[in-house]
């Protein structure tokens, strides 16, 4: 999709499949761009596309999660434009679904993800269901 020239390591991250993946690199090294490219390739794979709402994408900051969601939306929109020009009906339908699914996709911070896991499984643990997250002063 992208015309970006990736390093060998970045390309390995983009192309790896059927495994969990942790990407750790210095600030400004292109982590977000690599992960967006990886996600786009996964959801637009012609042989085995995966819906965006079936992926878990975890970042450390809300800003990074928002940026990632925005970049994915832009990339899917561009792919949709290309598919429309080529009149690929199946691809068009799939990409339109991805745009809709993007709102409920798990693109979040690690803190929000963990909080959701606790809230969705509160009945399985011995934690007061009325728990709350401490504010900055308390912490």
FENSULBEL-V807987 format. One line per field, one symbol per residue. psi: psi as a letter, one per 20 degrees, with the letter a starting at -180 (. if undefined). burial: b if it has 16 or more other C-alpha atoms within 10 Angstrom, else e. A space follows every 10 residues. Layout:
# FENSULBEL-V807987
psi: ???
burial: ???
This chain:
# FENSULBEL-V807987
psi: gqjqoqrggg hgggiqrkqq ppoprqpjij gggghggggg hgijphhmqp qhjiqooprh qhghgggggg hggghhgghg gghghilngg gggghghhgg hhhjqmorrh ghgggggghi khiirmppij rrpqrggg.
burial: eeeeeeeeeb eebbeeeeee eeeeeeeeee bbbbbbbbbb bbbbeeeeeb bbbeeebbbe ebebbebbbe bbbebbbebb eebeeeeeee bbebbeebbe ebeebbbbbb ebbeeeeeee eeeeeeeeee eeeeeeeee
